[in-house]
Amino acid sequence: MRQRILLVGTILSATGLSACGFVDTALTARRTQIETRVLEPAGTFQLKNANGSVEIQAGAERQVRIEAEKAASSEQALNALEVVIAGQGDHVEVFTRAPHGPWGIFGPQARVNYRITLPASARIDVEDTNGSVRVSGVSGSVRVRSVNGSVHVEDAAGEVAAHSVNGSIHVSYSTVPPQGLHRFETTNGSVAVRLPGNASGSFEADTVNGGISTDLPLAVQGHFGTKHLRGQLGQGGGRFEIKTVNGSVAIKKS
């Protein structure tokens, strides 16, 4: 059973890498689209992408700046590759509309890399199929889902939920909110969580093919094994749920 799980993970990872890596080798047509929208400090920003990376960082202005670097295998495919932006004020939504045809489920070879700057306290919801996602300096809630790609969240200060199938998850907090749910889950990849020294919360961590390590003074509840961990850090705090199948779990001090 262990060999079967590892083999499936390898096949899925290879498929994801070929989907991303192969696309970039033939992308001769390129264009960059830059737009801004008003976004309230506590507004919601949503982004859905198919192929390409996503980078989001906090800014000081009351707006979201969207830079979309589009690339495709031909000018015709590039013209059919759309970046759709809707809304303003308390909600801005961006999504990629990719061309379709007899080339398969991804259509002609195409991708969009996004670079986003928005208010630090905005709430973020990102979905990406083939590509990594990085979020930096955001104090609002962060929700990220990727299929083939890693997830990095740096200097978080709100609730974080990160999910991947083929990719690692790395999350660091500048401060941990006094309550809330933080959930990190992947199938093929490691999970690393870094917390400030004054953090509090309850922890549940599980892995199938990997180990669990921590350098924090967790009060362990029950047995602390190499595959399972239940524990409490400090008094009160939020809840942390961490799961992976093929990968390690690390809970560390920042």
PALOKE-854861 format. One record per residue (C-alpha): x, y, z. Coordinates in pm, whole numbers, plus 50000, padded with zeros to 5 digits. Example, Ala and Ser with C-alpha at 12.3 -4.5 7.8 and 13.67 -1.06 7.14 Angstrom:
# PALOKE-854861
<r xx="51230" yy="49550" zz="50780"/>
<r xx="51367" yy="49894" zz="50714"/>
This chain:
# PALOKE-854861
<r xx="50000" yy="50000" zz="50000"/>
<r xx="50283" yy="50238" zz="50083"/>
<r xx="50444" yy="50175" zz="49743"/>
<r xx="50116" yy="50234" zz="49565"/>
<r xx="50058" yy="50570" zz="49738"/>
<r xx="50408" yy="50689" zz="49657"/>
<r xx="50379" yy="50580" zz="49295"/>
<r xx="50050" yy="50762" zz="49245"/>
<r xx="50199" yy="51074" zz="49401"/>
<r xx="50495" yy="51058" zz="49164"/>
<r xx="50274" yy="51021" zz="48859"/>
<r xx="50055" yy="51313" zz="48964"/>
<r xx="50353" yy="51534" zz="49034"/>
<r xx="50510" yy="51453" zz="48699"/>
<r xx="50182" yy="51530" zz="48525"/>
<r xx="50155" yy="51866" zz="48699"/>
<r xx="50514" yy="51958" zz="48620"/>
<r xx="50475" yy="51866" zz="48256"/>
<r xx="50159" yy="52074" zz="48234"/>
<r xx="50344" yy="52379" zz="48371"/>
<r xx="50692" yy="52324" zz="48238"/>
<r xx="50597" yy="52219" zz="47885"/>
<r xx="50375" yy="52524" zz="47841"/>
<r xx="50660" yy="52771" zz="47897"/>
<r xx="50887" yy="52617" zz="47631"/>
<r xx="50654" yy="52715" zz="47346"/>
<r xx="50516" yy="53050" zz="47458"/>
<r xx="50640" yy="53288" zz="47188"/>
<r xx="50353" yy="53540" zz="47205"/>
<r xx="50350" yy="53760" zz="47518"/>
<r xx="50162" yy="54060" zz="47650"/>
<r xx="50128" yy="54235" zz="47988"/>
<r xx="49799" yy="54380" zz="48113"/>
<r xx="49797" yy="54621" zz="48409"/>
<r xx="49480" yy="54755" zz="48572"/>
<r xx="49376" yy="54899" zz="48909"/>
<r xx="49047" yy="54890" zz="49099"/>
<r xx="48935" yy="55053" zz="49421"/>
<r xx="48934" yy="54796" zz="49702"/>
<r xx="48827" yy="54880" zz="50057"/>
<r xx="49076" yy="54789" zz="50335"/>
<r xx="48851" yy="54504" zz="50456"/>
<r xx="48730" yy="54411" zz="50106"/>
<r xx="48752" yy="54069" zz="49942"/>
<r xx="48981" yy="53984" zz="49651"/>
<r xx="48918" yy="53664" zz="49453"/>
<r xx="49134" yy="53519" zz="49177"/>
<r xx="49096" yy="53204" zz="48968"/>
<r xx="49376" yy="53095" zz="48737"/>
<r xx="49443" yy="52783" zz="48528"/>
<r xx="49813" yy="52791" zz="48429"/>
<r xx="50063" yy="53029" zz="48583"/>
<r xx="50191" yy="53162" zz="48912"/>
<r xx="50023" yy="53406" zz="49150"/>
<r xx="50211" yy="53655" zz="49370"/>
<r xx="50020" yy="53878" zz="49612"/>
<r xx="50174" yy="54138" zz="49841"/>
<r xx="50038" yy="54401" zz="50075"/>
<r xx="50042" yy="54765" zz="49971"/>
<r xx="49962" yy="55096" zz="50139"/>
<r xx="49702" yy="55225" zz="49894"/>
<r xx="49327" yy="55174" zz="49898"/>
<r xx="49325" yy="54984" zz="49573"/>
<r xx="49425" yy="54659" zz="49409"/>
<r xx="49683" yy="54666" zz="49131"/>
<r xx="49660" yy="54373" zz="48892"/>
<r xx="49953" yy="54292" zz="48667"/>
<r xx="49885" yy="53996" zz="48438"/>
<r xx="50169" yy="53866" zz="48225"/>
<r xx="50001" yy="53665" zz="47950"/>
<r xx="50183" yy="53417" zz="47725"/>
<r xx="50062" yy="53178" zz="47457"/>
<r xx="50187" yy="52960" zz="47174"/>
<r xx="50062" yy="53199" zz="46904"/>
<r xx="49917" yy="53547" zz="46859"/>
<r xx="49580" yy="53390" zz="46787"/>
<r xx="49587" yy="53200" zz="47114"/>
<r xx="49710" yy="53508" zz="47298"/>
<r xx="49421" yy="53717" zz="47166"/>
<r xx="49179" yy="53452" zz="47290"/>
<r xx="49340" yy="53446" zz="47636"/>
<r xx="49139" yy="53684" zz="47855"/>
<r xx="49194" yy="53833" zz="48198"/>
<r xx="48850" yy="53929" zz="48328"/>
<r xx="48827" yy="54183" zz="48611"/>
<r xx="48497" yy="54261" zz="48781"/>
<r xx="48380" yy="54467" zz="49076"/>
<r xx="48531" yy="54733" zz="49296"/>
<r xx="48488" yy="54873" zz="49646"/>
<r xx="48426" yy="54584" zz="49885"/>
<r xx="48479" yy="54304" zz="49628"/>
<r xx="48707" yy="54256" zz="49328"/>
<r xx="48717" yy="53935" zz="49126"/>
<r xx="48973" yy="53832" zz="48863"/>
<r xx="48970" yy="53517" zz="48653"/>
<r xx="49147" yy="53374" zz="48352"/>
<r xx="48936" yy="53276" zz="48052"/>
<r xx="49153" yy="53042" zz="47846"/>
<r xx="49089" yy="52943" zz="47484"/>
<r xx="48953" yy="52597" zz="47416"/>
<r xx="48976" yy="52373" zz="47116"/>
<r xx="49093" yy="52032" zz="46992"/>
<r xx="49422" yy="52065" zz="47187"/>
<r xx="49292" yy="51906" zz="47507"/>
<r xx="49157" yy="52018" zz="47841"/>
<r xx="49402" yy="52309" zz="47868"/>
<r xx="49329" yy="52438" zz="47518"/>
<r xx="49621" yy="52590" zz="47326"/>
<r xx="49936" yy="52628" zz="47528"/>
<r xx="49886" yy="52938" zz="47739"/>
<r xx="49947" yy="53076" zz="48086"/>
<r xx="49904" yy="53392" zz="48292"/>
<r xx="50137" yy="53494" zz="48573"/>
<r xx="49973" yy="53737" zz="48815"/>
<r xx="50137" yy="53996" zz="49039"/>
<r xx="49889" yy="54160" zz="49273"/>
<r xx="49927" yy="54447" zz="49522"/>
<r xx="49635" yy="54520" zz="49756"/>
<r xx="49545" yy="54657" zz="50103"/>
<r xx="49709" yy="54459" zz="50384"/>
<r xx="49379" yy="54393" zz="50563"/>
<r xx="49197" yy="54261" zz="50255"/>
<r xx="49054" yy="53910" zz="50255"/>
<r xx="49203" yy="53684" zz="49987"/>
<r xx="49059" yy="53382" zz="49806"/>
<r xx="49280" yy="53226" zz="49535"/>
<r xx="49238" yy="52915" zz="49318"/>
<r xx="49518" yy="52806" zz="49082"/>
<r xx="49534" yy="52478" zz="48890"/>
<r xx="49893" yy="52468" zz="48760"/>
<r xx="50118" yy="52714" zz="48936"/>
<r xx="50261" yy="52826" zz="49267"/>
<r xx="50092" yy="53084" zz="49490"/>
<r xx="50276" yy="53327" zz="49719"/>
<r xx="50107" yy="53572" zz="49957"/>
<r xx="50311" yy="53820" zz="50163"/>
<r xx="50231" yy="54068" zz="50438"/>
<r xx="49852" yy="54025" zz="50441"/>
<r xx="49676" yy="54058" zz="50778"/>
<r xx="49330" yy="53964" zz="50653"/>
<r xx="49211" yy="53607" zz="50607"/>
<r xx="49387" yy="53405" zz="50337"/>
<r xx="49243" yy="53107" zz="50150"/>
<r xx="49452" yy="52938" zz="49879"/>
<r xx="49386" yy="52624" zz="49676"/>
<r xx="49628" yy="52479" zz="49421"/>
<r xx="49639" yy="52147" zz="49236"/>
<r xx="49992" yy="52139" zz="49094"/>
<r xx="50193" yy="52398" zz="49279"/>
<r xx="50335" yy="52502" zz="49613"/>
<r xx="50176" yy="52755" zz="49848"/>
<r xx="50379" yy="53014" zz="50043"/>
<r xx="50217" yy="53254" zz="50289"/>
<r xx="50456" yy="53494" zz="50462"/>
<r xx="50399" yy="53736" zz="50754"/>
<r xx="50036" yy="53634" zz="50798"/>
<r xx="49828" yy="53788" zz="51077"/>
<r xx="49483" yy="53638" zz="51012"/>
<r xx="49319" yy="53303" zz="50951"/>
<r xx="49494" yy="53097" zz="50683"/>
<r xx="49364" yy="52797" zz="50487"/>
<r xx="49598" yy="52642" zz="50229"/>
<r xx="49535" yy="52332" zz="50021"/>
<r xx="49741" yy="52163" zz="49751"/>
<r xx="49748" yy="51824" zz="49582"/>
<r xx="50100" yy="51822" zz="49439"/>
<r xx="50297" yy="52085" zz="49624"/>
<r xx="50440" yy="52189" zz="49958"/>
<r xx="50283" yy="52441" zz="50196"/>
<r xx="50491" yy="52694" zz="50391"/>
<r xx="50320" yy="52945" zz="50621"/>
<r xx="50480" yy="53197" zz="50857"/>
<r xx="50297" yy="53435" zz="51092"/>
<r xx="50400" yy="53780" zz="51211"/>
<r xx="50126" yy="53747" zz="51471"/>
<r xx="49863" yy="53483" zz="51540"/>
<r xx="49501" yy="53594" zz="51592"/>
<r xx="49350" yy="53503" zz="51932"/>
<r xx="49096" yy="53271" zz="51770"/>
<r xx="49004" yy="53113" zz="51437"/>
<r xx="49073" yy="52804" zz="51228"/>
<r xx="49399" yy="52752" zz="51037"/>
<r xx="49397" yy="52454" zz="50803"/>
<r xx="49684" yy="52323" zz="50588"/>
<r xx="49649" yy="52011" zz="50373"/>
<r xx="49841" yy="51856" zz="50086"/>
<r xx="49878" yy="51510" zz="49934"/>
<r xx="50228" yy="51513" zz="49785"/>
<r xx="50439" yy="51765" zz="49972"/>
<r xx="50563" yy="51885" zz="50308"/>
<r xx="50395" yy="52134" zz="50543"/>
<r xx="50596" yy="52387" zz="50744"/>
<r xx="50438" yy="52635" zz="50987"/>
<r xx="50638" yy="52906" zz="51164"/>
<r xx="50494" yy="53095" zz="51461"/>
<r xx="50610" yy="53382" zz="51684"/>
<r xx="50719" yy="53297" zz="52036"/>
<r xx="50400" yy="53433" zz="52198"/>
<r xx="50163" yy="53226" zz="51983"/>
<r xx="49887" yy="53014" zz="52135"/>
<r xx="49660" yy="52750" zz="51990"/>
<r xx="49563" yy="52385" zz="51970"/>
<r xx="49733" yy="52162" zz="51713"/>
<r xx="49642" yy="51845" zz="51524"/>
<r xx="49899" yy="51717" zz="51276"/>
<r xx="49895" yy="51396" zz="51072"/>
<r xx="50115" yy="51241" zz="50804"/>
<r xx="50118" yy="50898" zz="50639"/>
<r xx="50460" yy="50884" zz="50472"/>
<r xx="50672" yy="51133" zz="50663"/>
<r xx="50761" yy="51261" zz="51009"/>
<r xx="50647" yy="51535" zz="51247"/>
<r xx="50885" yy="51774" zz="51423"/>
<r xx="50848" yy="52081" zz="51645"/>
<r xx="51069" yy="52305" zz="51857"/>
<r xx="50775" yy="52470" zz="52036"/>
<r xx="50675" yy="52388" zz="52398"/>
<r xx="50359" yy="52202" zz="52305"/>
<r xx="50167" yy="52034" zz="52586"/>
<r xx="50108" yy="51700" zz="52418"/>
<r xx="49767" yy="51541" zz="52454"/>
<r xx="49793" yy="51165" zz="52441"/>
<r xx="50087" yy="51004" zz="52260"/>
<r xx="50324" yy="51212" zz="52047"/>
<r xx="50411" yy="50974" zz="51763"/>
<r xx="50606" yy="51019" zz="51443"/>
<r xx="50282" yy="51026" zz="51240"/>
<r xx="50033" yy="51198" zz="51471"/>
<r xx="50042" yy="51496" zz="51705"/>
<r xx="49780" yy="51646" zz="51934"/>
<r xx="49887" yy="51933" zz="52154"/>
<r xx="49826" yy="52276" zz="52304"/>
<r xx="50056" yy="52576" zz="52282"/>
<r xx="50003" yy="52840" zz="52551"/>
<r xx="49655" yy="52925" zz="52671"/>
<r xx="49356" yy="52946" zz="52438"/>
<r xx="49419" yy="53060" zz="52083"/>
<r xx="49294" yy="52929" zz="51752"/>
<r xx="49293" yy="52580" zz="51608"/>
<r xx="49559" yy="52447" zz="51369"/>
<r xx="49486" yy="52140" zz="51153"/>
<r xx="49774" yy="52005" zz="50945"/>
<r xx="49758" yy="51702" zz="50714"/>
<r xx="49978" yy="51549" zz="50445"/>
<r xx="50006" yy="51204" zz="50290"/>
<r xx="50352" yy="51201" zz="50132"/>
<r xx="50559" yy="51453" zz="50321"/>
<r xx="50682" yy="51582" zz="50655"/>
<r xx="50524" yy="51827" zz="50901"/>
<r xx="50729" yy="52091" zz="51081"/>
<r xx="50590" yy="52332" zz="51344"/>
<r xx="50864" yy="52579" zz="51431"/>
<r xx="50934" yy="52905" zz="51609"/>
<r xx="50990" yy="53203" zz="51379"/>
